[in-house]
Amino acid sequence: MKRIKLLALSLLCLPLLLLAGCQSVVQRADSQDTWARIEKQKKVVIGLDDSFVPMGFRQKNGQLVGYDVDLAKAVFKEYGIKVDFQPIDWSMKETELRNGTIDLLWNGYSMTPERAKKVAFSRPYLENQQVLVTKKSYGVNSFSDMRGKTLGVQNGSTGQVQLDAQPKLLKDLIKGKSPVLYDTFPNAFIDLNANRIQGLLMDKVYAEYYIRHQKNRADFKVIVNPAFTVDQFAVGMRKGDKTLQKKVNQGLAKLQKNGELARINQKWFGTNSNYLGK
């Protein structure tokens, strides 16, 4: 009987212990400044979705390349710190950051009020917008033409957030009023080409780059709805990492001043943009 009582007490206490553990993780993430450790180890770990073209993706030979890859390396080169890129489940990105598995989220990470409750942001360094990608043969010329059709979106993406935040624009129109969720955009494009979905809500920077490099690029159509606001890409970090935030911002400012930011923009987007927000 005594053992049964102890077991019952343990089961009652377990949720409280788990809650306390979660709270300690959050508290540490919101208060601990890890720059001294990063500087000592000469290494910073960046979490990314390594299929996010052109921000961070793998070439056929397995090499990791991309706009954000170049930008992150250039920033930390200023401090003599090596960048270790860690592929993660993008739907668990803030959890990975808080747990300390990674130090930064740097992979086309949009600034949103919801994310600002969990992480701190650097200065924004690139503007983006959610667009609807379809094929001309599907007869979709506007968001309203998606009525009764199947939509795809990446799980945990800004597209999913905006789709849920403004359901009347698109979500309420689509088949089942629920999109097909994908872990990666390449898988979504496979289904788009096969007519398993008729539209794909995604980042404009990805859509334009991906389509530009396809043999059948003339088959695609990109539809913009001004009601979907322009969003900004920034680096996400733990709220306690004040020094790291300062170092990233200073590094970005230096790249803007010396022209490296403009060079990276030209390399990946073919533009001479030297944009850096406040």
Secondary structure, DSSP 8 states (H G I E B T S, - for coil): -HHHHHHHHHHHHHHHHHHHHHHHHHHHHHH---HHHHHHHTEEEEEE-TEETTTEEE-TTS-EE-HHHHHHHHHHHTTT-EEEEEE--GGGHHHHHHHTS-SEE-SS-B--HHHHTT-EE----EEE-EEEEEEGGGT--SGGGGTTS-EEEETTSHHHHHHHHSGGGTTTTSGGG--EEESSHHHHHHHHHTTS-SEEEEEHHHHHHHHHT-TTGGGEEEE--TTS--EEE--EE-TT-HHHHHHHHHHHHHHHHHTHHHHHHHHHHS--------
